[in-house]
């Protein structure tokens, strides 16, 4: 998946797969592994989007935030949701893994967006994965970014992801819980 151009909020969608996806499909800007006794997880920052795969006992469940113009495999696709407003989605048991995702697309006034943007940068200094994308800075002087924070416990992984789109004065927020079913 080549993300050479700036991504737009209106094109983004959330997909869930009952399998892992091949890295050749993506431009991976950051690759982070989490290893626990009962599971492993992989977090990829793929531009102004992300992919999280949770592995347990030979099964995999993948959450992917991606643009709609990108061709992705149909095999293993459990759900595809456009990002509009707020939404919650739950899968109870896929190979011993349960998944809950909540996402919100928040458009703001210029002043509120700038304050939120700067607050998110400040929060990222406490930990997590933070990447800016200066190559996609448009008419607004603030840089687009992806910020992912997570909490890995013995039997679950809680992930907060924030994708900032300054030219659209919009922040995509996702909160995901992968847990052993």
N, C-alpha and C positions, 0 to 999 in steps of 0.2 A: 504494500500500500504506500504509494508515494505521496508525501504530504509536502510538496514543494511550494504549494500556494497556501495562502492564509485560509484557515477554515472559518466557516460561518456558523453561527448558532442555529439558524433555521435549517441547516442541513444535517445537524447531529441527531443520532439515534442511539438507543441502548439495546444491545443484543446479548442474549444469554445462550451459551452452548453447553452441551453435555460432553464436551471433549476439549482438549487443548487445541490451539491454533498454531500453525507453523510460523516461526519468526521471519521467514522469507516474505511473508505477506505485508510486513510492516517496516516503516522507518522507526527504529527503536532508539530513542534519545537517552533513555536510562533504563537499566535492567537491575531489578532488586529481588533477591531471593530471601525467603523466610523458611527456616527449618525448625520444626518442632517434632516431638516424639510421635504424635498421632497424625500429623499432616505436614505438607510443604505448600508453599505458595510462591508465585512469581508475579511481580508487578512491573509492567512496562509502561513508560511514558512514551506515547506515540504522537508527539506534537501536542496540540491542544486537546488531547484525548488520552485514553488509557486502556489498558487491558490487565485484568487480574485473573490468574488461573489458580485454583485451589485443588490440590491433589490429596486423595485419601484412599488407601487400600486399592490402588490400581484404577480408581475413578478420577475424573477431572470435571470441574465445573468452571466455565470461563465467562466473565463479564467483560463486555467490550463497549466502549463509547467510541463511535466512529461516524464519519460523514456518510450521507446516503448515496453519494456518487461513487463510493468505493465498492468494488465487487468483492463479495465475501462468500465463503462456502455455505451451502445450504445444509450439508450433512451435519447432524447434531444440533441444529438450530432449535432452541426451545421457545424463544420469545424475541420479538423485535418491536421496539416501542419508540415512537417519535418523542423528542424532548419538547414538551409543551407544558408550561405551568408546573404543577407538582404532581407526582405520582409515586405510589408504593406498589411493589410487586414481590410476591413470595413464592418460592418453590420449596416444597416440603422435604422431598427425599430423592435425590439423584445419586445413586451409588453411595448412600450413607452420608450425603452432604445436603444440608438445608441452606437456603440463600434468601436473604431479604435485602431489597434495594429500595431506597427512597431517593428520588432526585427532584431538583427544583431548578427552574430557569428563572433567574431574577434580573429583570431589567430595572435600571435605576436612573435617577436624575444625574446630571453631570457631577454635581457637588457630592452627592451621596456615593456615587461610584468611585470617585477619586479617594474619598476617605476610606471606603471599604477596601479598595485596591491596596492602599498604603498599610492598612491594618493587617491585611493578609500577608503582606511581605514581612511585616514585623513579627507576626505569629510564626512564620516559617523559620525564623532564626532560632526558635526553641527546639527544632528537630523536624524530621520528615524529609520528604523529597521535594525539592523546589527547583524548577527550571524556567528560565525566561526564553522568549523567542523574539529577539530584537529584529530578526529578518522579516517578521510579520507586523512590525510597528507601522501603523498607518498614519492617518491624519492626527490622531491623538498622540500626545507625547509619552504616555505610559506604555510600557512593554506588556504584551500578552504573556501570561504565565500559566503553568500547571503546578499545583501544590498538592501533594498527597501525604497525608499523615495516617498512621495506623497504630493499632494496638493488637499485638499477637499474644493470645492467651493459650492455655493448655489445649482447649477444645474448640476455640473459635478465633476468627480474625475479623477485626472491625476496621474498616477503611473509610476515611473521609477524603474525598477528592474535590478540588476546586480548580476550575478552568476559567481564566479571566480573559474577556474579550473587550478591550478598551474602546475600540472603534464602534462597538455596538452597545457600550455602557451596560454590559451584561456579564453575569457570573453564573456558571453552571456549577451546582453543588450536588454531590452524590454522597450518600452514606450507605455502605454495604456491610452486611454481616454474613460471613460464611461460617457455618457451624456444623459440627458432627451431629448427624441426625440420630 
